[in-house]
Amino acid sequence: MDLNQRKLNKSEWNSIEIPVSETEQNILQLIIKGNKDVNIKINHNSSLFSFLKIEYSEKMEDYLYIKYLYEKCNKIQEQIKTIHKDYVTIKVDPNVKINSADKIRLERNDESKLQNKELYEYVLLGHADKFLYYKIKLLSKEKEKEKMDSKKKEKMKQSLYHYYTLFKLLKNNISYVNRHVLYICNKIISLFEDDIDISLIIEYADEFIEKNKSLLQYSDLSLYEHQKEIITISKNPDPKLVLYMAPTGTGKTLTPIALSETHKIIFLCAARHVGLALARAAISIGKKIAFAFGCESADDIRLHYFAAKEYSKNKRTGGIGKVDNSIGDNVEIMICDIKSYLPAMYYMLAFNKDDNDETRLDNLIVYWDEPTITLDYQNHEFHPIIKKNWTENLIPNVVLSSATLPKLHELTETIADFQNRFPNSSTYNIVSHDCKKTIPIINTEGYVVLPHYLSENYDDVVKIAKHCENYLTLMRYFDLKEIVEFVTFVNKNNYSNTKMKLMRHFESLEDVNMQSIKLYYIKMLQNIIQGTWGAIYTNFKVLRRQKIENNATVDISGNKIIKSQSIGPGVNINSNKPLPGSLLAESKLAGSKLAGSSLTRLSSEQNTSTSMNSTTKGTSGVYVTTKDAYTLTDGPTIFITNEVEKIAKFCIQQANIPSVVMDDILKKIEFNNVLNEKIQAIETEIDYIKEQSEEKVKNSSSGRIKSSTKDVKKLNKFSPDDLEDHNSKMNKFSKLDNELKSLRSLIKSARLNDTFVPNKHNHIKKWAEAMNPVNAFTCDIEDNIVNEIMLLNGISDSWKVLLMMGIGVFINHPNIQYTEIMKKMADEQKLYMIIASSDYIYGTNYQFCHGYLSKDLNLTQEKIIQAMGRIGRNNIQQNFTIRFRDDMQIMKLFTNETDKPEIMNMNILFNSNNVLWNGSVYETVPAM
């Protein structure tokens, strides 16, 4: 996270002009429309009508049913009748007439083509058909009095899966779904409702809900509940302080776009990357924004082109040339850093007038993103700036937004101060625990962590459960599969109180979702029957399975470990290789001759001398460049540490790159480093010549001399000395430019063999072939990017080697160009992994699927949650994990902390009075 309070550089300006994806565009449009209708639902999936783009009428609907849907629907209705004899089949006139033009248009589309388009009617009928297929199979087996074997259980599971999916899909907001299809599907839901065992649906919830591709693909787009709440509150004209807490990755940062439809917004963020991400999204949908980064005064504020009111035109392109940044009438969203808030505030006030030229305050909102940044420090350079911003703020509508914001009752001093400064103001507390995905916590042994694993003492478990109840954002990190195993076990054995029976909490399928199951789990933990916890704890400890399985097929050097078994005395059989026929016969003969004789110790041969137990305790999943790389699936990984160089060296050392290969790479890097020094010297000289030429132009009365290699116009107006000097400089410039190109052409390209690049084909073949990896993620870095990094000065050689392995480094570094390249590749998901300092706990909105929290980190509870929030930010349900390298950090996460520094500092700094915490209460002290 870049906390430097500086102006935007050229690459940052360029980055905000890159449009977001079409999927993100759809979400942004939803957010904007949500300002007028918070209950809006949009679904971009197509029905027959919407795909064919034909005007709706019931006659046309009947015609489409007969032409495209009748055969499937008739089959399904026949299936229904085999179970429910009284079911009445739909009757539709098969001779429906439509006009010739529509008929010709429809002839181009046969049924097979439309089915391939996954139109919604076919999706619904597909699940209906499969439900009935398995249901009929089950009923026929029941008549045969089949026992409850695994096959029957699988059929029951499949029938429930398709019923639940159909039930949920029918709730979606798809335009013009054929009414006859809807009738049949809704009839199936009602006819079989009493046959559905909700307890079994919950038992398989990880497959039915979390991994259900149909639910993910066809779901409606809608606002989160917390977004609905803040949009509604913002329309209240009275002064207000809004405490806005919602999990990371649930759209808090995009909420200002919705608010900007009716208000002018000042988006205040310490992490510039967050502000730039918002700017890019806002520009993609045409919002008018301005920037205040590193500002000493309002003169430093810069407008984006969309927000420009007065500007000069570019004579060559006809577009906007130079913008007049002093006129901000059009600005809808001002994005600023901590240092620049007050200049930004006065700027927005100056251009927010009513018809009587009076300053308006009611339609301005200060949206302070992650206000707890740096508040875990006792002292920080930002602290006096934060206090000054709060004290001198004139805008009466303030939103404090964070995933780890202190609770309402913990901010007594801040709230009282705000209400004193803005009379008749209201305080609103928005707390959300939206939970639509699972991002499991993994300990050092590779096991999933959940409250029921944390203590054999039931009193401790109750305390942990109550803590989770107070911090429901933790539910996001509960593994759903292991939760339903716990819930099912406790229910089947009647280990919980009667009030926790499933049917009392899940009366219908409407109540069954990921969030409700996790809430039920937390409640159940607090209602276990006395004396039964020992049996529960022991059962789950014994049956506990590793989420990150130990790769025991190779040692840490990549040598294959081959298990051996003996057949008959003195004969060693390699289990991975077939035994030759003659040897097999001899071994059987020897075995029969010595049958019943005393046992003797036999030595087992291996290809290497490596011990089978080659994995050190507590290192599960840590070999990220070798034997454990295959566990990092679906997308990039972030490794958060305070010892970046140490982790970087570990990654290189563990990669087992042969010395001859490493020597060759380092020689190329050293050669390039020498070239870089020469290139830098020439670039400095060229810049000096340019500056001299520009100064000459500036001081020239005619202003005709050009500071470039282009033809010089009207040089006859200059003195002979001026002309000679200019020609001399241009000749020198040309020579230096040619020399620069020549040197750049000598840069040696360096690339590692795929064997040393995590999760490339050859790498997997060496390290994890026997583990049958699925969706292992690897990097995608072009040669030109590697060469570009090679040309950078001040970059550690180890970082250059890491880049060849697909690993980038995020650290506050003077070479901004390196950081910008890493950001771009992270945004495009080109990197396999990023090693980041703890400064990047806030403000990285990249899409990571896995994350490591290093053992060297010393974090507060809030900061741990923020670190975890970097993972699983996309809208797709993939395999996510958060891997802790210190189990004590996990215990801190589930423990109720007192005297949190963030709470104390917020009450002190977000306060216009001088207050201090004396250890028990806040007390006002005289100003210094």
Order of alpha helices (4+ residues) and beta strands (2+ residues): alpha-alpha-beta-alpha-alpha-alpha-alpha-alpha-alpha-alpha-alpha-alpha-alpha-beta-alpha-beta-alpha-beta-alpha-beta-beta-beta-beta-beta-alpha-beta-alpha-beta-alpha-beta-beta-alpha-alpha-alpha-alpha-alpha-beta-beta-alpha-beta-alpha-alpha-alpha-alpha-alpha-alpha-beta-alpha-beta-beta-alpha-beta-alpha-alpha-beta-beta
